[in-house]
């Protein structure tokens, strides 16, 4: 899976990945919480990247 993944962000030894899956969709996930309920599926790579950036910004701002 890592072979098809791109690191989008890294912080405190946690890596955020976007992974292209066989059906053409993309997964957004991180190395700290690898579980079914912690992986999001998107139609495009850009949507997956934007999700990660928005999630990280909301966590940093305390929301």
C-alpha positions in Angstrom: 0.0 0.0 0.0 2.8 2.4 0.8 4.1 2.0 -2.8 1.0 3.7 -4.0 1.0 6.4 -1.3 2.2 9.9 -1.1 3.2 11.6 2.1 1.1 14.8 2.3 2.2 15.9 5.7 4.5 14.8 8.6 4.4 16.0 12.1 5.6 14.5 15.4 6.5 11.2 13.7 2.9 10.9 12.3 2.7 10.7 8.5 -0.5 11.6 6.6 -0.9 9.7 3.3 -3.0 9.8 0.2 -3.1 6.5 -1.5 -4.5 5.6 -4.9 -6.6 2.4 -4.8 -7.3 0.1 -7.8 -10.7 1.4 -8.6 -9.3 4.9 -9.1 -10.4 6.4 -5.8 -8.0 7.8 -3.2 -7.7 7.1 0.5 -6.6 9.7 3.2 -5.1 8.2 6.3 -2.3 8.5 8.8 0.3 6.3 10.3 -0.9 6.8 13.9 -4.5 5.5 13.5 -4.7 2.7 10.9 -8.3 1.4 11.3 -11.3 1.1 9.1 -13.1 4.0 10.7 -10.0 6.3 10.4 -9.6 6.0 6.6 -11.6 8.3 4.3 -12.3 7.6 0.6 -12.4 10.4 -2.1 -12.9 10.6 -5.9 -9.8 12.7 -6.5 -6.3 13.1 -5.0 -7.0 16.8 -4.5 -10.1 16.1 -2.4 -8.1 13.7 -0.2 -5.3 16.3 0.2 -7.8 19.0 1.0 -9.4 16.8 3.6 -6.1 16.2 5.4 -5.2 19.9 5.4 -8.6 20.9 6.7 -8.5 18.2 9.4 -5.1 19.2 10.5 -6.1 22.9 10.7 -9.2 22.1 12.7 -7.2 20.0 15.2 -4.6 22.8 15.5 -7.2 25.4 16.2 -8.9 23.2 18.8 -12.1 22.4 17.0 
